[in-house]
Amino acid sequence: MHGVIDYLFIAFVLASPTIFNMEGTLSTITYILGAVHLVVTLLTDFELGLVKVIPFRIHGLLEVVVTIILGILAFWFYNNGYETGFYYYMALAIAIILVFILTDFKKSTKGV
């Protein structure tokens, strides 16, 4: 289920600059976030991973790190007058941490 959520999340993030009329730095960072999440997801050792070189536990750790970075970015956008960026990145951070909490990262396609 985590893989399905990841791919839906990636599609949403990559469509977000168009959906929310993002421009400039906000748009660029959003596209980078989507691309990085896609690469990590494709390389993760779980059912929907393509290459399976990143252990699922590391994927989970990366999600915690990304959540922290998104929170920092949200406040950076807020302090620089990008209110949309603040709410968008806070919502993403909350969504990612909720998925993290609900996921069993002990599972792996290799049985590790």
DSSP file (Angstrom, degrees, kcal/mol; ACC not computed):
  #  RESIDUE AA STRUCTURE BP1 BP2  ACC     N-H-->O    O-->H-N    N-H-->O    O-->H-N    TCO  KAPPA ALPHA  PHI   PSI    X-CA   Y-CA   Z-CA
    1    1 A M     >        0   0    0      0, 0.0     4,-2.2     0, 0.0     5,-0.2   0.000 360.0 360.0 360.0 -35.1    0.0    0.0    0.0
    2    2 A H  H  >  +     0   0    0      1,-0.2     4,-2.7     2,-0.2     5,-0.1   0.897 360.0  53.3 -59.7 -40.6    2.9    2.4    0.8
    3    3 A G  H  > S+     0   0    0      2,-0.2     4,-2.5     1,-0.2    -1,-0.2   0.905 107.5  50.2 -62.0 -42.5    4.1    2.2   -2.8
    4    4 A V  H  > S+     0   0    0      1,-0.2     4,-2.3     2,-0.2    -1,-0.2   0.928 111.7  48.4 -60.7 -45.4    0.7    3.1   -4.2
    5    5 A I  H  X S+     0   0    0     -4,-2.2     4,-2.8     1,-0.2    -2,-0.2   0.910 109.9  53.3 -62.3 -41.9    0.5    6.1   -1.9
    6    6 A D  H  X S+     0   0    0     -4,-2.7     4,-2.7     1,-0.2    -2,-0.2   0.934 110.2  45.9 -59.4 -47.1    4.1    7.1   -2.9
    7    7 A Y  H  X S+     0   0    0     -4,-2.5     4,-2.2     2,-0.2    -1,-0.2   0.881 113.8  48.5 -67.7 -36.2    3.2    7.1   -6.6
    8    8 A L  H  X S+     0   0    0     -4,-2.3     4,-2.3    -5,-0.2    -1,-0.2   0.908 111.9  50.6 -65.6 -41.0    0.0    9.0   -6.0
    9    9 A F  H  X S+     0   0    0     -4,-2.8     4,-2.9     2,-0.2    -2,-0.2   0.925 110.0  49.9 -60.1 -46.2    1.9   11.5   -3.9
   10   10 A I  H  X S+     0   0    0     -4,-2.7     4,-2.7     1,-0.2     5,-0.2   0.919 110.4  49.4 -60.7 -45.6    4.5   11.9   -6.7
   11   11 A A  H  X S+     0   0    0     -4,-2.2     4,-1.6     1,-0.2    -1,-0.2   0.915 112.8  47.9 -60.3 -43.0    1.8   12.5   -9.3
   12   12 A F  H  X S+     0   0    0     -4,-2.3     4,-1.4     2,-0.2    -2,-0.2   0.935 112.7  47.8 -63.2 -47.0    0.2   15.1   -7.0
   13   13 A V  H  < S+     0   0    0     -4,-2.9     3,-0.3     1,-0.2    -2,-0.2   0.922 112.4  48.5 -62.8 -44.3    3.5   16.9   -6.3
   14   14 A L  H  < S+     0   0    0     -4,-2.7     4,-0.2     1,-0.2    -1,-0.2   0.789 115.9  44.4 -68.1 -26.4    4.5   17.0  -10.0
   15   15 A A  H >X S+     0   0    0     -4,-1.6     4,-2.5    -5,-0.2     3,-0.9   0.658  92.8  86.9 -86.7 -17.2    1.0   18.4  -10.9
   16   16 A S  H 3X S+     0   0    0     -4,-1.4     4,-3.1    -3,-0.3     6,-0.4   0.838  78.4  59.0 -57.9 -41.2    1.0   20.9   -8.0
   17   17 A P  H 34>S+     0   0    0      0, 0.0     5,-1.9     0, 0.0    -1,-0.3   0.883 114.8  39.1 -57.9 -34.4    2.8   23.8   -9.8
   18   18 A T  H X45S+     0   0    0     -3,-0.9     3,-0.8    -4,-0.2    -2,-0.2   0.925 117.1  48.7 -76.9 -46.5    0.0   23.7  -12.4
   19   19 A I  H 3<5S+     0   0    0     -4,-2.5    -3,-0.2     1,-0.2    -1,-0.1   0.899 122.8  32.6 -60.3 -42.7   -2.9   23.1  -10.0
   20   20 A F  T 3<5S-     0   0    0     -4,-3.1    -1,-0.2    -5,-0.2    -2,-0.2   0.239 107.3-118.0-103.3  12.8   -1.8   25.8   -7.6
   21   21 A N  T < 5 +     0   0    0     -3,-0.8    -3,-0.2    -5,-0.2     2,-0.2   0.890  48.2 179.4  53.1  45.2   -0.4   28.3  -10.1
   22   22 A M      < -     0   0    0     -5,-1.9     2,-0.3    -6,-0.4    -1,-0.2  -0.489   2.8-178.5 -76.3 146.5    3.1   28.1   -8.5
   23   23 A E    >>  -     0   0    0     -2,-0.2     4,-1.1     4,-0.0     3,-0.9  -0.905  39.9  -5.2-137.4 167.0    5.9   30.1  -10.0
   24   24 A G  H 3> S-     0   0    0     -2,-0.3     4,-2.6     1,-0.2     5,-0.2  -0.133 124.0  -1.1  57.4-135.8    9.6   30.7   -9.5
   25   25 A T  H 3> S+     0   0    0      1,-0.2     4,-2.8     2,-0.2     5,-0.3   0.867 133.2  55.0 -58.7 -41.3   11.4   29.1   -6.6
   26   26 A L  H <> S+     0   0    0     -3,-0.9     4,-1.7     1,-0.2    -1,-0.2   0.926 111.9  43.6 -60.3 -45.7    8.2   27.5   -5.2
   27   27 A S  H  X S+     0   0    0     -4,-1.1     4,-2.4     2,-0.2    -2,-0.2   0.927 114.2  50.1 -65.2 -46.1    7.6   25.8   -8.5
   28   28 A T  H  X S+     0   0    0     -4,-2.6     4,-2.3     1,-0.2    -2,-0.2   0.927 111.8  46.5 -60.9 -47.6   11.2   24.7   -9.0
   29   29 A I  H  X S+     0   0    0     -4,-2.8     4,-2.6     1,-0.2    -1,-0.2   0.868 111.2  53.4 -64.3 -35.7   11.5   23.2   -5.5
   30   30 A T  H  X S+     0   0    0     -4,-1.7     4,-2.3    -5,-0.3    -1,-0.2   0.919 109.5  47.1 -66.2 -43.6    8.2   21.4   -5.9
   31   31 A Y  H  X S+     0   0    0     -4,-2.4     4,-2.4     2,-0.2    -2,-0.2   0.903 112.4  50.5 -63.8 -40.2    9.4   19.8   -9.2
   32   32 A I  H  X S+     0   0    0     -4,-2.3     4,-2.8     2,-0.2     5,-0.3   0.926 109.2  51.4 -63.0 -44.3   12.7   18.8   -7.6
   33   33 A L  H  X S+     0   0    0     -4,-2.6     4,-2.5     1,-0.2    -2,-0.2   0.927 111.5  47.5 -57.3 -46.7   10.8   17.3   -4.6
   34   34 A G  H  X S+     0   0    0     -4,-2.3     4,-2.0     2,-0.2    -1,-0.2   0.903 113.2  47.7 -62.3 -42.6    8.6   15.2   -7.0
   35   35 A A  H  X S+     0   0    0     -4,-2.4     4,-2.3     2,-0.2    -2,-0.2   0.918 113.1  47.4 -66.3 -44.0   11.6   14.0   -9.0
   36   36 A V  H  X S+     0   0    0     -4,-2.8     4,-2.6     1,-0.2     5,-0.2   0.917 112.0  50.0 -64.3 -43.0   13.7   13.1   -6.0
   37   37 A H  H  X S+     0   0    0     -4,-2.5     4,-2.5    -5,-0.3    -1,-0.2   0.885 109.8  52.1 -63.8 -37.1   10.7   11.2   -4.4
   38   38 A L  H  X S+     0   0    0     -4,-2.0     4,-2.7    -5,-0.2    -2,-0.2   0.937 110.5  47.0 -62.9 -46.7   10.2    9.4   -7.7
   39   39 A V  H  X S+     0   0    0     -4,-2.3     4,-1.6     1,-0.2    -2,-0.2   0.932 113.7  47.6 -61.6 -46.2   13.8    8.3   -7.9
   40   40 A V  H  X S+     0   0    0     -4,-2.6     4,-0.5     1,-0.2    -1,-0.2   0.914 113.4  48.6 -61.6 -42.9   13.8    7.1   -4.2
   41   41 A T  H >< S+     0   0    0     -4,-2.5     3,-1.0     1,-0.2    -2,-0.2   0.913 110.4  50.2 -64.7 -43.4   10.5    5.2   -4.8
   42   42 A L  H 3< S+     0   0    0     -4,-2.7     9,-2.6     1,-0.2     8,-1.9   0.810 114.8  45.3 -63.9 -29.3   11.8    3.5   -7.9
   43   43 A L  H 3< S+     0   0    0     -4,-1.6    11,-3.3     8,-0.2    10,-2.0   0.438  90.0 110.9 -94.4  -0.7   14.9    2.4   -6.1
   44   44 A T  B << S-a   54   0A   0     -3,-1.0     2,-1.9    -4,-0.5     8,-0.4  -0.519  73.3-122.3 -82.5 142.5   13.2    1.2   -2.9
   45   45 A D  S    S+     0   0    0      9,-3.3    64,-0.5    -2,-0.2    11,-0.5  -0.576  74.1 102.8 -82.4  77.4   13.1   -2.5   -1.9
   46   46 A F  S >  S-     0   0    0     -2,-1.9     3,-2.4    -5,-0.2     6,-0.1  -0.915  89.8 -80.0-147.4 175.2    9.3   -2.8   -1.7
   47   47 A E  T 3  S+     0   0    0      1,-0.3    -2,-0.0    -2,-0.3    61,-0.0   0.798 127.9  38.2 -51.6 -38.6    6.6   -4.3   -3.9
   48   48 A L  T 3  S+     0   0    0     -7,-0.0    -1,-0.3    -3,-0.0     2,-0.2   0.326  89.0 114.5 -99.3   9.0    6.4   -1.3   -6.3
   49   49 A G    <   -     0   0    0     -3,-2.4    -7,-0.2     1,-0.1    -6,-0.2  -0.536  52.7-156.1 -75.1 146.0   10.1   -0.5   -6.4
   50   50 A L  S    S+     0   0    0     -8,-1.9    -7,-0.2    -2,-0.2    -1,-0.1   0.898  86.9  16.8 -90.8 -45.8   11.7   -1.0   -9.7
   51   51 A V  S    S-     0   0    0     -9,-2.6    -8,-0.2    -7,-0.1    -6,-0.1   0.739  84.1-150.9-103.6 -28.5   15.4   -1.6   -8.9
   52   52 A K        +     0   0    0    -10,-0.7    -8,-0.2    -8,-0.4    -7,-0.2   0.897  51.1 128.1  62.0  50.1   15.1   -2.4   -5.1
   53   53 A V        +     0   0    0    -10,-2.0    -9,-0.2     1,-0.1   -10,-0.1   0.617  54.0  73.7-106.2 -17.7   18.5   -1.1   -3.9
   54   54 A I  B    S-a   44   0A   0    -11,-3.3    -9,-3.3   -14,-0.2    -1,-0.1  -0.868  87.2-123.1 -98.1 118.9   17.3    1.2   -1.1
   55   55 A P     >  -     0   0    0      0, 0.0     4,-2.0     0, 0.0     3,-0.5  -0.283  19.5-120.6 -58.0 145.8   16.2   -0.8    2.0
   56   56 A F  H  > S+     0   0    0    -11,-0.5     4,-2.0     1,-0.3     5,-0.1   0.845 113.5  56.9 -59.0 -35.5   12.6   -0.1    3.0
   57   57 A R  H  > S+     0   0    0      2,-0.2     4,-2.2     1,-0.2    -1,-0.3   0.891 106.1  49.5 -63.4 -39.0   13.8    1.1    6.4
   58   58 A I  H  > S+     0   0    0     -3,-0.5     4,-2.8     2,-0.2    -2,-0.2   0.887 106.5  56.4 -66.8 -38.4   16.1    3.6    4.8
   59   59 A H  H  X S+     0   0    0     -4,-2.0     4,-1.7     1,-0.2    -2,-0.2   0.921 108.1  48.4 -55.7 -44.8   13.1    4.8    2.7
   60   60 A G  H  X S+     0   0    0     -4,-2.0     4,-1.6     2,-0.2    -2,-0.2   0.908 110.0  50.6 -63.3 -42.8   11.3    5.4    6.0
   61   61 A L  H  X S+     0   0    0     -4,-2.2     4,-2.2     1,-0.2    -2,-0.2   0.907 108.2  53.3 -61.4 -41.8   14.3    7.3    7.4
   62   62 A L  H  X S+     0   0    0     -4,-2.8     4,-2.9     1,-0.2    -1,-0.2   0.867 104.6  55.9 -61.1 -36.0   14.4    9.4    4.3
   63   63 A E  H  X S+     0   0    0     -4,-1.7     4,-2.1     2,-0.2    -1,-0.2   0.876 106.6  49.4 -65.4 -36.4   10.7   10.3    4.8
   64   64 A V  H  X S+     0   0    0     -4,-1.6     4,-2.0     2,-0.2    -2,-0.2   0.934 112.6  47.5 -65.5 -45.4   11.5   11.6    8.3
   65   65 A V  H  X S+     0   0    0     -4,-2.2     4,-2.4     1,-0.2    -2,-0.2   0.922 112.3  49.5 -61.1 -44.7   14.3   13.7    7.0
   66   66 A V  H  X S+     0   0    0     -4,-2.9     4,-3.0     1,-0.2    -1,-0.2   0.885 107.1  55.6 -62.8 -39.0   12.1   15.0    4.2
   67   67 A T  H  X S+     0   0    0     -4,-2.1     4,-2.1     2,-0.2    -1,-0.2   0.919 109.3  46.7 -59.8 -43.5    9.4   15.9    6.6
   68   68 A I  H  X S+     0   0    0     -4,-2.0     4,-2.2     2,-0.2    -2,-0.2   0.927 113.2  48.7 -63.9 -45.1   11.8   18.0    8.6
   69   69 A I  H  X S+     0   0    0     -4,-2.4     4,-3.0     1,-0.2    -2,-0.2   0.903 109.7  52.4 -62.4 -41.5   13.1   19.7    5.5
   70   70 A L  H  X S+     0   0    0     -4,-3.0     4,-2.6     2,-0.2    -1,-0.2   0.895 108.3  51.2 -62.6 -39.6    9.6   20.4    4.3
   71   71 A G  H  X S+     0   0    0     -4,-2.1     4,-1.8     2,-0.2    -1,-0.2   0.920 111.8  46.6 -62.3 -43.5    8.8   22.0    7.7
   72   72 A I  H  X S+     0   0    0     -4,-2.2     4,-2.2     1,-0.2    -2,-0.2   0.929 112.9  49.7 -63.3 -45.5   11.8   24.2    7.4
   73   73 A L  H  X S+     0   0    0     -4,-3.0     4,-3.1     1,-0.2     5,-0.2   0.895 105.8  57.5 -59.3 -41.1   10.9   25.1    3.8
   74   74 A A  H  X S+     0   0    0     -4,-2.6     4,-2.3     1,-0.2    -1,-0.2   0.931 110.4  42.5 -57.0 -46.9    7.4   25.9    4.8
   75   75 A F  H  X S+     0   0    0     -4,-1.8     4,-2.5     2,-0.2    -1,-0.2   0.840 111.7  55.1 -71.3 -31.8    8.6   28.5    7.3
   76   76 A W  H  X S+     0   0    0     -4,-2.2     4,-1.0     2,-0.2    -2,-0.2   0.942 110.2  46.2 -62.5 -46.5   11.2   29.8    4.8
   77   77 A F  H ><>S+     0   0    0     -4,-3.1     5,-3.1     1,-0.2     3,-0.6   0.918 112.1  51.4 -61.4 -42.6    8.4   30.4    2.3
   78   78 A Y  H ><5S+     0   0    0     -4,-2.3     3,-1.4     1,-0.2    -1,-0.2   0.927 109.5  49.0 -59.9 -45.9    6.3   32.0    4.9
   79   79 A N  H 3<5S+     0   0    0     -4,-2.5    -1,-0.2     1,-0.3    -2,-0.2   0.664 111.3  51.5 -69.3 -15.8    9.1   34.4    5.9
   80   80 A N  T <<5S-     0   0    0     -4,-1.0    -1,-0.3    -3,-0.6    -2,-0.2   0.161 123.4 -99.2-108.3  17.3    9.7   35.3    2.3
   81   81 A G  T < 5S+     0   0    0     -3,-1.4     2,-0.9     1,-0.1    -3,-0.2   0.629  83.4 127.6  82.2  14.1    6.1   36.1    1.5
   82   82 A Y     >< +     0   0    0     -5,-3.1     4,-1.9     1,-0.2    -1,-0.1  -0.687  23.5 167.4-102.3  78.6    5.1   32.8   -0.2
   83   83 A E  H  > S+     0   0    0     -2,-0.9     4,-2.2     1,-0.2     5,-0.3   0.885  76.7  55.1 -60.9 -39.2    1.9   32.0    1.8
   84   84 A T  H  > S+     0   0    0      1,-0.2     4,-2.6     2,-0.2    -1,-0.2   0.916 107.1  51.0 -59.1 -43.0    0.9   29.3   -0.7
   85   85 A G  H  > S+     0   0    0      2,-0.2     4,-2.6     1,-0.2     5,-0.3   0.883 107.7  53.4 -61.8 -40.0    4.3   27.7   -0.2
   86   86 A F  H  X S+     0   0    0     -4,-1.9     4,-2.1     2,-0.2     5,-0.2   0.970 114.8  38.4 -60.0 -55.2    3.9   27.7    3.6
   87   87 A Y  H  X S+     0   0    0     -4,-2.2     4,-2.2     1,-0.2    -2,-0.2   0.882 116.9  51.9 -66.3 -38.5    0.5   26.0    3.6
   88   88 A Y  H  X S+     0   0    0     -4,-2.6     4,-2.3    -5,-0.3    -1,-0.2   0.953 113.5  41.9 -62.9 -51.0    1.5   23.6    0.7
   89   89 A Y  H  X S+     0   0    0     -4,-2.6     4,-2.3     1,-0.2    -1,-0.2   0.828 113.2  52.9 -71.6 -31.0    4.7   22.4    2.3
   90   90 A M  H  X S+     0   0    0     -4,-2.1     4,-2.3    -5,-0.3    -1,-0.2   0.916 110.2  49.2 -66.1 -41.2    3.2   22.1    5.8
   91   91 A A  H  X S+     0   0    0     -4,-2.2     4,-2.5    -5,-0.2    -2,-0.2   0.911 111.5  48.9 -63.7 -41.9    0.4   20.0    4.3
   92   92 A L  H  X S+     0   0    0     -4,-2.3     4,-2.8     2,-0.2     5,-0.2   0.920 110.3  51.2 -62.9 -42.9    3.0   17.8    2.6
   93   93 A A  H  X S+     0   0    0     -4,-2.3     4,-2.3     1,-0.2    -2,-0.2   0.918 111.8  46.9 -60.6 -43.8    5.0   17.4    5.8
   94   94 A I  H  X S+     0   0    0     -4,-2.3     4,-2.0     2,-0.2    -1,-0.2   0.914 112.6  50.0 -64.6 -42.9    1.9   16.3    7.7
   95   95 A A  H  X S+     0   0    0     -4,-2.5     4,-2.2     1,-0.2    -2,-0.2   0.925 111.9  47.5 -62.2 -45.0    0.8   13.9    4.9
   96   96 A I  H  X S+     0   0    0     -4,-2.8     4,-2.5     1,-0.2    -1,-0.2   0.912 111.6  49.2 -66.0 -42.1    4.3   12.3    4.8
   97   97 A I  H  X S+     0   0    0     -4,-2.3     4,-2.5    -5,-0.2    -1,-0.2   0.866 110.1  52.2 -68.2 -33.3    4.6   11.9    8.6
   98   98 A L  H  X S+     0   0    0     -4,-2.0     4,-1.8     2,-0.2    -1,-0.2   0.926 110.7  46.9 -65.4 -43.7    1.1   10.3    8.7
   99   99 A V  H  X S+     0   0    0     -4,-2.2     4,-0.5     1,-0.2    -2,-0.2   0.903 111.7  52.7 -63.3 -39.9    2.0    7.8    6.0
  100  100 A F  H >< S+     0   0    0     -4,-2.5     3,-1.2     1,-0.2    -2,-0.2   0.936 108.8  48.9 -58.7 -47.9    5.3    7.1    7.9
  101  101 A I  H 3< S+     0   0    0     -4,-2.5    -1,-0.2     1,-0.2    -2,-0.2   0.845 113.0  47.6 -61.8 -35.1    3.4    6.5   11.2
  102  102 A L  H 3< S+     0   0    0     -4,-1.8     2,-0.4    -5,-0.1    -1,-0.2   0.432  96.9  91.4 -88.5   0.3    1.0    4.1    9.5
  103  103 A T    <<  -     0   0    0     -3,-1.2     2,-0.9    -4,-0.5    -4,-0.0  -0.792  67.7-141.1-104.2 139.8    3.7    2.1    7.6
  104  104 A D    >   -     0   0    0     -2,-0.4     3,-1.1     1,-0.1    -3,-0.1  -0.840  19.2-175.8 -93.4 100.2    5.4   -1.1    8.8
  105  105 A F  T 3   +     0   0    0     -2,-0.9    -1,-0.1     1,-0.2   -45,-0.1   0.383  68.6  81.3 -81.6   5.3    9.0   -0.4    7.6
  106  106 A K  T 3  S+     0   0    0    -50,-0.1    -1,-0.2   -49,-0.1     2,-0.1   0.693  73.9  94.1 -79.9 -18.8   10.2   -3.9    8.7
  107  107 A K    <   +     0   0    0     -3,-1.1     2,-0.3     5,-0.1   -51,-0.1  -0.426  49.7 167.4 -77.0 150.4    8.8   -5.5    5.6
  108  108 A S    >   -     0   0    0     -2,-0.1     3,-1.1   -52,-0.1   -62,-0.2  -0.980  45.9-122.7-156.0 152.8   10.9   -6.0    2.5
  109  109 A T  T 3  S+     0   0    0    -64,-0.5   -63,-0.1    -2,-0.3    -1,-0.0   0.701 115.3  54.9 -72.4 -16.7   10.7   -8.0   -0.7
  110  110 A K  T 3  S-     0   0    0    -65,-0.2    -1,-0.2    -3,-0.0   -64,-0.0   0.420 115.6-114.9 -94.7   0.7   13.9   -9.8    0.3
  111  111 A G    <         0   0    0     -3,-1.1    -2,-0.1     1,-0.1    -4,-0.0   0.691 360.0 360.0  77.0  18.4   12.5  -10.9    3.6
  112  112 A V              0   0    0      0, 0.0    -5,-0.1     0, 0.0    -1,-0.1   0.438 360.0 360.0 -85.4 360.0   15.0   -8.8    5.7
